[in-house]
Amino acid sequence: MSTADACEPDAYELYRDDWGVPHLRAPDALRLSYAQGRTTAVDRAWQLEVERSRARGAGAALLGPDAVAWDRFARQSRIEDTARRCLRTLEADDPATAAWVRAYVDGVNDGLAEGARRERRLTRTPEPWEPWVPLAVWIATHILFAGFATKLWRERVVGALGEDAATLFATDGPNTAGSNGWLVPGERTATGGAIIAGDPHRFIEDPGVYQQIRLACPEFDVLGLAVPGVPGLAHFGHTGTAAWAITNAMADYQDLYVEQLRHAAGSWQALGPDGTWEPVHHHTETITVAGGEDAEVEVWETARGPVVSLEAADGTARALSLRYPPRVRGDLGFAALPALLRARTVADIDAALDGWAEPVNVVLAADTEGGLLHRVAGAVPLRAPAGRLRPVPAWDPAYAWQGWAETPAEPVQGFAVMANGRGIASPFGVEFAPPHRADRIRELLSGSADWTAGAMAHVHGDTYLASAGPLLALLPDPAGLTPAARALRARLLAWDRRMDAGSTDATVFSALRTATVRRLAADPVFAALAGAPAGPEVFHPWLHLVPRIGYALEGLLRSPLLPDLDRAAHVRAALEETAAAHTPDRPWSQVHRLAPWQAVADPEAAWPGLGGDHDCVNATSGVPGVTDLVFRAPAARYVWDLARREDSLWCVPLGADGVTGSPHHRDQLPLWARCELVPVVTDWARLTKESV
């Protein structure tokens, strides 16, 4: 199919529901991919330009000096070159999928001019996309998912506290993406058909990171949540007869290697695992910076992978190289995307995901024939366990990758729940989320045997905070406390542990938690970790002590390690401090307010207060010990009904349109803030047709 064919009057039809969600219908899959790309460009031209720029390591040319740190990492990790490599593999091995991706890009390019006219943040039509850009957007979105920067933190912890403390701060830490997902089999629903529901937890962005969309042609009719800039529905979809959803498996599938480099015979070399000195790729690139001076970045690559950190002096250097599956394999698993759209059964979904690469996910799926699926999908290398924990020496052959692991599946018995905890993906990871969200979801689901799609909002919105227990358990005996502290202690022990939006007790608990975290961070036992992080700026969010203690507070309060850390004394002092502050009672939603990332801040935006907290099912997360403002939260909520797809529900934090001020830019925000969902419309007669 050529672009000219896609532009014919009957190339595709565009409908929208009352929430502005696009429903696309085309004569074939290629024209439909074109339609998805064009519609996304019209609705989200600014977002696509930001994502394209960031994937190329050129965000600073658009956004200014604040984007330089990411651009430097994107170029050093060779995101664009890796995407080009993966596209070449796709064109050679699967030309049909490559053509499908190209059709999407053709659509984007044909829609950018119209999208730019709608978008005041764009003063010109963005540069055309090339076919590799969707792959680069995917890599850039997920390259930090496995949290390899945590290995830098562990290295720092071991240096300060010893080998036994390597995983002392283990938790679902900063900048990792989590999710809830659950599958209720037909025998526990009112209709007899399975229900899949959940919510991916990401940093909330404006425009949103997920796009509600429907894609229909004679081969398939699928609705779900797309990643803007990438064709198809990779993570969440409902084909009418089958549906799927994912969560982050918390697998470790990227390694950092300590490299010994030397300059000899006019070039740089790295010491390889066979004891010989290997050639090192090296070149320099320039980052254009809007409103600032251009920045040069040196790009290095050893046989292990791109160098993401370098310290050089006098003809030698110590470097860290990043080895990650798409760079090694030249494959992102994009062949799975059109296969998922064509899936009719769980077996089809399972087969499609056999070729998945990155990120590594836990998958739930069900179909109308009663089929159920719970599996891990993605590329996990076989290697020595030490590589999962910390950087390992590149010159030691013991740490070389030895092929790829088989990803497990397990039968669904009762409810299947995935919430980033230990379980089916345990063999592949080091740090997992605490069990609280998963345990709470199971508890709630066990309360009924006739679940409906509409009742799932009750689960989505649950605010019980089980992780409050260890801190409350350390509240001191009232004897010796000031009257204000005694009263506060009694109040907290009587609290129902719900982080409801209107709860003033939740606000007081958070204040106690903040005071405790900060006092622990100031303890001399952590002095060697308290300094400003060194190394590349993009890794600093993983390396600050206060957030690390905040996220790991539950474990730190219980750990037998660090006997010199007087936890009880710190909690007692934090209680007195909180009581002495005499802060007027405020509902939790007054301080726990959404603060989404915007490439260009909108000073007129008003963001709602929220219920929930980091370890609640309603996982709205600030940075414990730093701020109660919410940066990470459900980036979408969905309920897939296998009995009647038209009874399915969904909601995103903002809306279907990425253009500020448009009617559907933030029209779902009030509903999302209350954990309500909007209906999925499947009847074409109830949709409004638009001219294309």
C-alpha positions in Angstrom: 0.0 0.0 0.0 1.3 3.4 -0.9 0.6 6.7 0.9 -1.5 7.7 -2.1 -3.6 4.6 -1.6 -4.2 5.5 2.0 -5.3 9.0 1.1 -8.1 7.8 -1.2 -11.6 8.8 0.1 -12.5 5.3 1.1 -9.1 4.6 2.7 -10.5 4.7 6.2 -13.3 6.0 8.4 -12.9 7.9 11.7 -15.6 7.9 14.3 -15.5 9.3 17.9 -17.5 8.5 21.0 -18.8 11.1 23.5 -15.3 11.2 25.1 -13.5 11.9 21.8 -12.0 8.4 21.7 -11.1 7.6 18.0 -12.7 4.5 16.4 -11.0 3.7 13.1 -12.3 1.4 10.4 -10.4 0.6 7.2 -10.5 -1.9 4.3 -7.3 -3.7 5.4 -4.7 -3.8 8.1 -2.2 -1.5 6.3 -4.7 1.2 5.7 -5.8 0.9 9.4 -2.2 1.3 10.6 -1.9 4.4 8.4 -5.2 5.7 9.9 -3.9 5.0 13.5 -0.7 7.0 12.7 -2.5 9.9 11.1 -5.2 10.2 13.8 -2.5 10.1 16.5 -0.6 12.9 14.7 -3.7 15.0 14.4 -4.7 14.5 18.1 -1.2 14.5 19.6 1.3 16.3 17.3 3.1 18.0 20.2 3.4 14.7 22.1 4.8 12.9 19.1 7.3 15.7 18.5 8.5 15.5 22.1 8.8 11.7 21.9 10.6 11.7 18.5 13.0 14.3 19.8 13.7 12.4 23.1 14.2 9.1 21.2 16.8 10.7 19.0 18.6 12.4 21.9 17.5 15.8 20.5 15.0 16.9 23.2 17.1 19.9 24.2 16.7 21.4 20.8 12.9 21.6 21.6 12.8 21.9 25.3 16.0 23.6 26.3 18.8 22.9 28.8 16.7 20.7 31.2 16.6 18.0 28.5 20.4 17.7 28.0 20.9 15.0 30.7 18.4 12.7 29.0 19.8 13.5 25.5 23.3 12.6 26.6 22.1 9.3 27.9 19.9 8.6 24.8 22.9 9.1 22.5 25.4 7.3 24.7 23.0 4.3 25.0 22.6 4.4 21.2 18.8 4.4 21.2 18.5 5.6 17.6 21.1 3.2 16.3 19.5 0.3 18.1 16.1 1.2 16.6 17.6 1.3 13.1 19.3 -2.1 13.8 15.9 -3.6 14.9 14.2 -2.2 11.9 16.7 -3.8 9.6 16.1 -7.1 11.3 12.4 -6.7 11.0 12.6 -5.8 7.3 14.7 -8.9 6.7 12.8 -11.4 8.8 9.2 -10.1 8.7 8.7 -7.7 5.8 4.9 -7.7 6.4 5.3 -6.3 9.9 7.9 -3.8 8.6 5.4 -2.6 6.0 2.7 -2.3 8.7 5.1 -0.1 10.8 5.9 2.0 7.7 2.2 2.5 7.0 1.8 3.9 10.5 4.7 6.3 9.9 3.2 7.4 6.6 0.0 8.2 8.5 1.9 10.2 11.1 3.7 12.2 8.4 0.4 12.9 6.6 -1.2 14.1 9.9 1.5 16.3 11.4 0.7 19.4 9.5 -3.0 19.3 10.6 -1.9 18.4 14.1 0.5 21.3 14.2 -2.2 23.7 13.2 -4.2 22.6 16.3 -1.3 22.9 18.7 -0.1 26.3 19.9 3.1 24.8 21.3 4.2 24.0 17.8 5.3 27.0 15.7 6.1 24.9 12.6 5.2 21.5 11.2 7.5 18.9 12.9 10.2 17.1 10.9 8.9 13.9 9.1 9.2 10.6 10.9 11.4 7.8 9.6 10.3 4.2 9.8 12.7 3.5 12.7 11.2 6.2 14.9 8.3 4.1 16.5 10.9 1.5 17.5 13.1 4.3 19.0 10.1 5.7 20.9 9.5 2.2 22.3 13.1 1.8 23.4 13.3 5.2 24.9 10.0 4.6 26.9 11.2 1.3 28.4 15.0 1.4 28.6 14.9 2.3 32.3 12.1 -0.1 33.1 14.4 -2.8 34.4 16.1 -0.3 36.8 19.7 -1.1 35.9 20.6 2.2 37.7 19.7 0.5 40.9 22.9 -1.5 40.5 24.8 1.8 40.9 22.9 2.4 44.2 23.7 -1.1 45.4 27.3 -0.6 44.6 27.2 2.6 46.7 25.4 0.8 49.6 27.9 -2.0 49.7 30.8 0.4 49.8 29.2 2.2 52.7 27.5 -0.6 54.7 29.1 -3.9 53.5 28.1 -6.8 51.3 25.3 -8.0 53.5 23.5 -4.7 52.9 23.4 -4.9 49.1 19.6 -5.3 49.0 18.8 -3.5 52.2 16.8 -0.9 50.4 15.0 -3.4 48.1 11.6 -2.2 47.2 9.6 -0.9 44.3 11.8 2.2 44.1 12.0 5.5 42.2 11.4 5.6 38.5 10.3 2.0 38.2 7.0 1.3 36.6 4.5 -0.9 38.3 0.9 -2.0 37.7 -2.1 -3.8 39.1 -3.8 -6.5 37.1 -6.3 -9.2 37.9 -8.2 -11.9 36.2 -11.6 -13.2 37.5 -12.6 -16.5 35.9 -16.1 -17.0 34.6 -17.2 -19.1 37.5 -16.7 -16.0 39.8 -18.6 -13.5 37.6 -22.3 -12.7 37.1 -22.2 -13.5 33.4 -20.1 -16.6 33.3 -17.5 -14.8 31.2 -14.0 -13.9 32.5 -13.1 -10.3 33.5 -9.7 -8.8 33.3 -9.0 -5.5 35.0 -6.2 -3.3 36.2 -4.2 -0.2 35.9 -0.6 0.5 34.8 1.3 2.8 37.2 3.6 5.3 35.4 4.7 8.8 35.8 1.7 10.9 34.8 2.3 13.0 31.8 0.3 15.7 29.9 -0.7 14.5 27.3 -1.2 11.0 28.7 1.1 8.0 28.0 -1.8 5.8 26.9 -4.2 6.5 24.1 -7.7 4.9 24.1 -8.4 3.7 20.5 -10.3 1.2 18.5 -8.9 -0.4 15.3 -11.3 -2.3 13.0 -10.9 -3.9 9.6 -12.2 -7.1 8.0 -9.5 -9.1 9.8 -10.1 -7.8 13.3 -11.9 -5.3 15.5 -9.8 -4.5 18.6 -10.0 -1.8 21.2 -7.4 -0.9 23.8 -4.7 1.4 25.0 -2.0 2.4 22.6 1.3 4.0 23.2 1.3 7.2 21.1 4.0 6.9 18.4 3.8 3.1 18.3 1.3 1.1 16.1 -1.1 -1.5 17.5 -2.0 -2.2 21.1 1.0 -3.7 22.8 -0.1 -3.8 26.4 -3.9 -3.8 26.8 -6.5 -4.9 24.3 -9.8 -6.6 23.7 -10.5 -8.3 20.3 -14.1 -9.2 21.1 -13.3 -12.9 21.7 -10.0 -12.5 23.6 -8.4 -9.9 25.8 -5.0 -9.3 27.4 -3.2 -7.1 29.9 0.3 -6.8 31.3 2.2 -5.6 34.4 5.9 -5.0 34.8 7.5 -8.4 35.7 10.2 -6.6 37.7 12.7 -8.8 35.9 16.4 -7.9 35.6 17.5 -8.3 32.0 20.1 -5.6 31.5 23.7 -5.7 32.8 26.3 -3.1 33.6 29.9 -4.1 33.0 32.9 -2.5 34.5 35.2 -1.8 31.5 39.0 -1.3 31.6 39.9 0.9 28.7 43.3 2.1 27.4 44.5 4.2 24.5 47.1 2.4 22.5 48.4 2.4 18.9 46.2 5.5 18.2 42.9 4.0 19.3 40.9 3.1 22.4 40.7 -0.6 23.5 38.8 -2.6 26.1 40.0 -5.6 28.0 37.8 -8.5 26.9 36.8 -11.7 28.6 39.5 -13.7 26.8 42.3 -11.5 28.1 42.9 -9.6 24.9 42.4 -5.9 24.2 39.4 -5.3 21.9 38.6 -2.3 19.7 36.3 0.3 21.1 33.9 2.3 18.9 34.2 6.1 19.7 32.8 9.2 18.1 31.6 12.6 19.2 28.1 14.1 18.7 26.7 17.6 19.3 23.5 18.2 21.2 21.7 21.4 20.1 20.3 23.3 23.1 17.5 25.8 22.7 18.3 28.8 24.8 21.7 27.5 25.8 25.1 26.5 24.6 25.4 23.3 22.5 26.8 20.3 24.3 29.2 17.7 23.1 28.8 14.1 24.0 31.3 11.3 23.5 29.8 8.0 22.4 31.7 4.9 23.2 30.8 1.2 22.7 32.6 -2.0 23.7 31.8 -5.5 22.7 29.4 -5.7 25.7 27.5 -2.6 24.8 27.3 1.2 24.8 29.2 3.1 27.5 26.8 5.0 29.8 29.4 6.3 32.3 33.1 7.1 31.8 36.0 8.3 33.9 39.2 8.8 31.8 42.7 10.0 32.7 46.2 9.7 31.2 45.3 7.3 28.5 43.2 4.9 30.6 39.6 4.9 31.7 37.1 3.1 33.8 33.7 2.8 32.1 30.4 1.2 32.6 28.8 -0.4 29.6 25.2 -1.3 29.3 24.2 -4.6 27.7 20.5 -4.7 26.9 18.5 -7.2 24.8 17.4 -5.1 21.8 20.9 -4.0 21.2 22.2 -7.6 21.4 19.4 -9.2 19.5 18.6 -6.5 17.0 14.9 -7.3 17.8 12.2 -5.6 19.8 9.6 -8.3 19.3 7.4 -6.0 17.1 6.1 -9.0 15.1 3.9 -9.6 18.2 2.0 -6.4 17.7 -0.1 -7.2 14.5 -0.4 -10.8 15.8 -2.1 -9.6 18.9 -4.6 -7.6 16.9 -5.5 -10.8 15.0 -5.8 -13.0 18.2 -9.0 -14.8 18.6 -8.1 -17.0 21.5 -5.7 -17.2 24.5 -3.6 -19.6 22.4 -3.2 -16.9 19.8 -2.1 -14.4 22.4 0.3 -16.9 23.9 1.8 -17.6 20.5 2.1 -13.9 19.6 4.0 -13.2 22.9 6.5 -16.0 22.4 8.4 -13.5 20.2 8.1 -10.6 22.7 11.4 -8.9 23.7 11.2 -5.7 25.8 10.1 -4.9 28.4 9.7 -8.2 30.2 6.0 -8.4 31.4 3.7 -10.6 33.3 0.6 -11.3 31.1 -3.0 -12.1 31.9 -5.3 -13.2 29.1 -8.7 -14.8 28.7 -11.1 -15.6 25.8 -14.8 -16.3 25.3 -14.2 -20.1 25.1 -13.0 -20.2 28.7 -9.3 -20.1 28.0 -7.1 -18.4 30.6 -3.4 -17.4 30.5 -0.9 -16.3 33.1 2.7 -16.1 31.8 5.9 -14.1 31.6 6.9 -12.7 28.2 10.1 -11.1 27.1 13.9 -11.6 26.6 15.8 -12.5 29.8 19.5 -13.4 29.4 21.0 -16.4 31.1 24.0 -15.3 33.1 25.7 -15.4 36.5 23.4 -14.2 39.3 25.9 -11.5 40.4 25.0 -9.6 37.2 21.6 -8.9 38.5 22.9 -7.3 41.6 25.8 -5.0 40.7 28.1 -4.0 37.9 30.4 -7.0 37.0 33.9 -7.1 35.4 33.8 -7.2 31.6 37.1 -9.1 31.5 35.8 -12.0 33.5 34.2 -14.7 31.2 32.0 -15.9 34.1 29.7 -12.9 33.5 29.1 -13.4 29.8 25.5 -13.9 28.6 24.8 -17.6 27.7 21.6 -17.5 25.7 18.0 -16.7 26.7 15.8 -18.0 29.5 12.5 -19.9 28.9 9.7 -17.7 30.2 7.3 -19.6 32.5 3.5 -19.9 32.6 1.3 -21.2 35.3 -2.3 -22.3 35.5 -5.0 -19.8 36.7 -6.5 -21.2 39.9 -9.1 -19.0 41.5 -8.1 -15.4 40.8 -4.9 -14.5 39.0 -3.4 -11.3 40.4 -0.3 -9.5 39.2 1.0 -6.5 41.1 4.8 -6.5 40.6 5.4 -8.8 43.6 7.3 -12.0 43.8 5.6 -14.9 42.0 5.8 -16.2 38.5 8.6 -13.8 37.6 10.7 -14.4 40.8 13.5 -16.3 39.1 14.3 -13.3 36.9 14.4 -10.4 39.4 16.0 -9.0 42.5 13.7 -6.4 43.8 9.9 -6.6 43.7 7.0 -4.7 45.1 5.8 -5.5 48.6 2.9 -8.0 48.6 0.4 -5.5 49.9 -1.4 -4.5 46.7 -1.7 -8.1 45.5 -2.8 -9.4 48.9 -5.4 -6.6 49.1 -6.8 -7.3 45.6 -7.1 -11.0 46.4 -8.9 -10.1 49.6 -11.4 -7.9 47.8 -12.0 -10.3 45.0 -12.7 -13.1 47.5 -15.6 -11.1 48.8 -17.9 -12.0 45.9 -18.7 -14.8 43.5 -20.7 -12.7 41.0 -18.4 -9.9 39.9 -19.5 -7.5 37.1 -17.4 -5.1 35.1 -19.0 -2.2 36.8 -18.1 -3.5 40.3 -14.4 -3.4 39.5 -14.1 0.3 40.3 -14.5 -0.7 43.9 -11.2 -2.6 43.6 -9.5 0.1 41.6 -10.3 2.7 44.2 -9.3 0.9 47.4 -7.1 3.0 49.7 -6.2 0.6 52.5 -2.4 1.1 53.4 -1.1 -2.2 54.8 2.5 -0.9 54.8 1.6 1.6 57.5 1.8 -1.3 60.0 5.5 -1.4 60.8 5.7 2.3 61.5 2.6 2.3 63.7 3.9 -0.7 65.6 7.0 1.3 66.6 4.9 4.1 68.2 6.3 4.4 71.7 4.5 3.7 75.0 2.6 6.8 76.0 4.5 7.1 79.2 7.0 10.0 78.9 5.4 11.5 75.8 4.2 15.1 75.8 0.4 15.5 75.9 0.3 16.4 72.2 2.3 13.3 71.3 0.1 11.1 73.4 -3.0 12.4 71.7 -1.4 12.0 68.3 -0.3 8.4 69.1 -3.9 7.5 70.2 -5.3 9.1 67.0 -2.9 7.1 64.7 -3.6 3.8 66.5 -7.3 4.4 66.1 -7.0 5.3 62.4 -8.5 2.8 59.9 -5.3 2.9 57.7 -7.2 4.2 54.7 -5.6 6.9 52.6 -9.0 8.3 51.6 -9.1 11.7 49.8 -11.1 13.2 52.7 -9.1 11.7 55.5 -7.3 14.0 57.9 -5.8 11.1 59.7 -4.1 10.0 56.4 -2.5 13.5 56.2 -1.2 13.2 59.8 0.2 9.7 59.1 2.1 11.0 56.1 3.6 13.8 58.2 4.8 11.2 60.7 6.2 9.1 57.9 8.0 12.1 56.4 9.5 13.0 59.8 10.6 9.4 60.3 12.2 9.1 56.9 14.2 12.4 57.3 15.4 11.5 60.8 16.6 8.0 59.6 18.4 9.7 56.7 20.2 12.0 59.1 21.4 9.1 61.2 25.2 8.7 61.2 24.9 5.1 60.0 23.9 6.4 56.6 26.4 9.3 56.5 28.4 7.7 53.6 25.2 7.6 51.5 24.0 11.1 52.3 26.1 13.1 49.8 25.1 14.3 46.4 25.1 11.6 43.8 28.0 11.4 41.3 28.1 10.3 37.7 25.6 10.9 34.9 22.7 13.1 36.0 20.1 10.8 34.4 20.8 8.2 37.1 20.6 10.5 40.1 16.9 9.7 40.9 18.1 6.2 41.9 21.0 7.5 44.0 19.5 10.0 46.6 19.3 8.7 50.1 16.1 10.3 51.4 13.8 8.8 48.6 15.5 5.5 49.0 14.7 5.4 52.7 11.2 6.6 52.0 10.4 3.8 49.5 12.1 1.1 51.6 10.8 2.4 55.0 8.8 -0.7 55.8 11.8 -3.0 55.3 14.2 -0.7 57.0 12.1 -0.6 60.1 12.0 -4.4 60.3 15.5 -5.3 59.1 17.9 -7.1 61.5 20.8 -5.3 59.8 22.3 -2.1 61.1 22.0 -2.8 64.8 23.4 0.7 65.6 20.3 2.3 64.0 18.0 3.1 66.8 14.7 2.9 64.9 12.5 3.3 68.0 14.2 6.5 69.0 13.8 8.0 65.6 10.1 7.1 65.5 9.6 8.6 69.0 11.3 11.8 67.9 9.3 12.0 64.7 6.1 11.6 66.7 7.0 14.4 69.0 8.0 16.6 66.0 4.8 15.9 64.2 2.7 16.6 67.3 4.6 19.9 68.1 4.1 21.2 64.5 0.4 21.9 65.5 -0.5 21.8 61.8 -4.3 22.3 61.2 -6.2 19.3 60.1 -6.3 19.0 56.3 -7.8 16.3 54.1 -5.3 14.1 52.4 -6.4 15.3 49.0 -5.3 18.9 49.9 -1.7 17.9 50.1 -1.7 14.7 47.9 -2.3 16.5 44.6 -1.5 15.4 41.1 1.6 17.0 39.6 2.0 15.6 36.1 5.1 16.0 34.0 4.6 18.6 31.2 7.3 19.2 28.6 6.2 22.9 28.7 4.4 23.9 31.9 0.8 25.1 31.7 0.5 27.8 34.4 -3.2 27.8 34.2 -3.7 24.0 34.8 -5.5 23.0 38.0 -4.8 19.5 39.2 -7.0 17.5 41.6 -6.3 16.1 45.0 -6.3 12.4 45.2 -6.8 9.5 47.6 -4.5 6.5 47.7 -0.8 6.1 48.3 2.2 4.2 47.1 1.3 0.8 48.5 -2.5 1.1 48.1 -4.4 -0.6 45.3 -5.2 3.0 44.3 -1.4 3.5 43.8 -1.0 7.3 43.7 2.6 7.9 44.7 4.6 10.9 45.8 8.2 10.6 47.0 8.0 9.5 50.7 10.1 11.8 52.8 10.3 14.4 50.1 6.8 15.4 48.9 3.2 14.3 49.0 2.6 15.6 45.5 1.7 12.7 43.1 4.0 12.1 40.2 3.2 8.4 39.6 -0.2 6.9 39.5 -2.5 4.8 37.3 -1.8 6.0 33.7 -5.1 4.3 32.7 -7.7 2.0 34.3 -9.5 -0.7 32.3 -12.0 -3.5 32.7 -12.2 -6.0 29.9 -15.5 -8.0 30.0 -15.3 -11.3 28.0 -19.0 -11.9 28.1 -20.1 -8.6 26.6 -17.3 -6.4 25.3 -19.7 -3.5 25.3 -19.9 -3.7 29.1 -16.1 -3.0 29.3 -14.9 0.2 30.9 -11.8 2.4 30.8 -10.5 5.8 31.8 -7.3 7.8 31.4 -5.9 10.6 33.7 -6.6 13.4 31.2 -8.5 12.7 28.0 -8.4 11.4 24.5 -7.1 14.6 22.9 -3.5 15.9 23.5 -4.3 19.5 22.6 -4.4 21.8 25.5 -7.8 23.6 25.8 -9.6 21.1 23.5 -12.9 19.7 24.8 -11.5 16.2 25.3 -8.0 17.2 26.6 -8.9 16.8 30.3 -12.6 15.8 30.4 -11.8 12.4 32.0 -9.7 13.9 34.8 -12.5 14.4 37.4 -13.7 10.8 36.8 -10.1 9.4 37.0 -9.5 11.3 40.2 -12.5 9.6 41.8 -11.6 6.1 40.4 -14.6 6.1 38.1 -14.6 4.7 34.6 -16.3 5.5 31.3 -18.1 3.0 29.0 -16.5 1.4 26.1 -18.7 2.0 23.1 -18.8 -0.7 20.4 -21.9 0.1 18.5 -20.9 2.1 15.4 -24.4 3.7 15.3 -23.7 5.4 18.6 -20.5 7.0 17.3 -20.1 10.3 15.5 -18.4 10.1 12.1 -15.8 12.7 11.3 -14.5 13.8 7.9 -10.9 12.7 7.1 
